[in-house]
Amino acid sequence: MPLAWKQYRSAPSPGTRVLEADALPVGEHRSLTLESPHGRFPLLVIRLDDGQLLAYVNACPHQYLPLDQRGSRILSQDGEQLRCTNHDATFSARTGEGLGGLGLGCALDPVPVRWEDGWLVIGD
């Protein structure tokens, strides 16, 4: 997994608790801001219909604005695409790869996450 997310000054440490397991139902996403002494880190977490858990830095690589800056509906109905509300760039929810518009040639920065003791935590 690429480590670009670690380049953010506010990147959370591995093991940082993000949210409780039951707070993220299958087929939904959450946009979170993790606070630390180093600042705020924008995190987007997705639990796909098949239960797969994914997380990305919530920053469109086109202008580094949050994907959900202009509205919370960023996950497609089938759960396979993410859409930036600022300029309609689209990305694969599974890989972060740009699929359309200004997302072509770009990719979201993945963040490793895992379940631990009933919590979603930042991975290694």
C-alpha positions in Angstrom: 0.0 0.0 0.0 1.4 3.4 -0.9 2.5 5.5 2.0 1.6 9.0 0.7 -0.9 9.5 3.6 2.1 9.4 6.1 3.5 12.5 4.4 0.7 14.6 5.9 2.0 16.5 9.0 -1.3 15.5 10.8 -1.1 11.8 9.8 -2.4 9.7 12.7 -0.2 7.0 14.3 -0.8 3.3 13.7 -3.3 2.1 16.3 -5.2 5.4 16.5 -8.9 4.6 17.2 -11.2 5.9 14.5 -14.7 4.7 15.3 -16.6 1.9 16.9 -17.3 -1.1 14.6 -21.1 -0.7 14.7 -20.9 3.0 13.7 -20.2 2.0 10.1 -22.8 -0.2 8.5 -22.2 -2.3 5.4 -22.6 -0.2 2.2 -22.0 3.2 3.9 -19.2 5.7 4.4 -18.1 8.2 7.0 -16.1 11.4 6.6 -14.1 12.0 9.7 -11.6 14.5 11.0 -9.0 13.0 13.3 -7.5 15.5 15.7 -4.0 15.2 17.2 -1.4 17.6 18.5 -0.1 17.7 14.9 -3.4 19.0 13.5 -6.4 17.7 11.8 -6.4 14.7 9.4 -9.3 14.2 6.9 -10.2 10.6 6.7 -12.9 8.9 4.5 -13.9 5.4 5.5 -16.0 3.0 3.4 -17.5 -0.3 4.2 -18.5 -1.9 0.9 -21.5 -4.1 0.4 -19.3 -7.2 0.5 -18.0 -6.0 3.9 -14.6 -4.9 2.7 -13.3 -2.0 4.7 -11.3 0.8 2.9 -10.1 4.3 3.9 -8.6 7.2 2.0 -7.3 10.6 2.8 -10.4 12.8 2.2 -8.7 15.1 -0.3 -9.3 15.1 -4.0 -5.9 15.0 -5.7 -7.1 17.6 -8.2 -7.2 20.5 -5.7 -6.9 18.7 -2.3 -10.4 19.8 -1.2 -12.5 17.3 0.7 -14.5 15.1 -1.6 -17.7 15.9 0.4 -17.1 19.7 0.8 -20.3 20.6 -1.1 -22.4 17.7 0.0 -22.4 14.3 1.8 -23.5 12.2 -1.2 -20.2 11.0 -2.5 -20.7 7.2 -2.7 -22.5 5.9 -5.8 -25.7 4.0 -5.3 -24.0 0.7 -6.2 -21.1 1.6 -3.8 -18.5 1.3 -6.4 -17.6 4.9 -7.1 -16.7 8.0 -5.1 -17.5 11.4 -6.6 -15.9 14.7 -5.6 -18.6 17.2 -5.0 -16.4 20.1 -6.0 -15.9 19.2 -9.6 -17.4 15.8 -10.3 -14.1 13.8 -10.5 -14.9 10.1 -10.0 -12.8 7.5 -8.3 -13.1 3.7 -7.7 -14.2 3.1 -4.2 -12.2 -0.2 -4.2 -8.9 1.1 -5.5 -9.0 4.9 -5.3 -8.1 5.1 -9.0 -9.4 8.0 -11.0 -12.2 6.9 -13.3 -13.6 10.1 -14.8 -13.5 13.8 -15.2 -10.7 15.5 -13.4 -10.0 12.3 -11.5 -8.5 10.7 -14.6 -4.7 10.1 -14.1 -5.1 10.7 -10.4 -5.7 8.5 -7.4 -6.9 8.9 -3.8 -4.3 8.3 -1.1 -5.2 5.0 0.7 -4.9 4.7 4.5 -4.6 1.3 6.1 -7.3 0.4 8.6 -8.3 -2.7 10.5 -10.7 -3.9 13.2 -9.2 -4.2 16.7 -11.2 -4.9 19.9 -14.4 -3.6 18.4 -12.8 -0.4 17.0 -11.7 0.6 13.6 -8.0 1.7 13.9 -5.3 3.0 11.7 -3.1 0.2 10.5 0.6 -0.1 9.9 
